[in-house]
Amino acid sequence: MKRLSVLAAGLLMGAAVVQFSGAASGQDGWVTLVDDKKMGDWTEVGKANWAMKDGALTADKITEGKDPSYLVSKESYKDFTMKVEFWADDDANSGIFIRCDQSAKIDAKICYEVNIFDKRPDPTYGTGAIVDVAKVDPMPKAGGKWNTYEITAKGSNLVVVLNGQKTVDVQNSAHAAGPFALQYGSGVIKFRKVQIKSL
């Protein structure tokens, strides 16, 4: 009888550990990198004044040189879905760069750039587009409000949904896997939530 109660206690402890570890890693495999309390753990490429302000990861100024600043994920991702809540002012030049070929230098040639740029001179690759890969027409406006991007990369299929509206559904195999990055180029950008789930 004593052995049975020890075994039962061990099983209960094991179940509690499994339950706790599941909660720590996020519901259904989602990993939260940014929320209203934490700015996450990133490698910065280029310098901007990234900081937590009023519950959002915010930048509004480049602090060194003239090049944009990027917060690059420590992990690499191949097939995934991500959800990003962001606020951009009308002048913001920002974006989410995915499947980057390297982490030390970020640009639209070595990553897919899901754009946030309402005033882009060529609006076909503005907000809602993947720069030089998938155009958007008409270009939605993100300035002055909170927005949600849902970005899915599975094999060569790339899908972008902005505020519930699909803006991109394209096949492209230029970049297979890699880290992702949040960009600050100009204006004001705020990220309130960044979550990713491997598929």
C-alpha positions, 0 to 999 in steps of 0.5 A: 500500500505504501508503494502505491501511495508513493507511486501515486504521489510521483505521478501527481508530481509528474503531471504537475511538472508537465502542466507547469512547463506547458503553461510556461512555454505558452498555449498551443506552442505559442512563444511570446517574445514581446508583451506589455511588460517585457521587451524580449531578448534580441540582438540589435543591429544598428542603433535606435532608442528602443525602450518599453514605454506605456506597455509597448516596445517603442522606437522614435529615433536612430541614435547612431549613424543613419542606417535603420535599427533592427532587433533580431531574434536569437532563434532561427525559424523555418515554418511558423506563424507569427502574430504582431500587434503594432502601432505606427505613426503616419511617417513610420518606416518599419517592417518585420523581416523574416527568414533572414539568411544571416543575423549580423546584417538585415535587409530586404535582399537577404530576408523577406520584408513584411512592410510597414511604410504608409508613405513608401514612394512606390506604394505597391510594396508599402504596408501589407506587401512583402518588398520585391516579392508580393505587391499590395493593391490597394495598399492599406494604411496602418498609421495612427492606430493599433494593427495586427499582422498575422504572418505565416511561412510554410515551405514556399507559401507566404501569407500575410494578413493585416487586420483580418484582411489577407494582403499577400498569398504567394509562393517564393523559395528564396529564403528557407529559414532564419531569424526574424527582425523588427525594424525601426527606420523613421517616425514612431513604431510601437510593438505591443505583442510579438508571438511566434509558433513553429509549424 
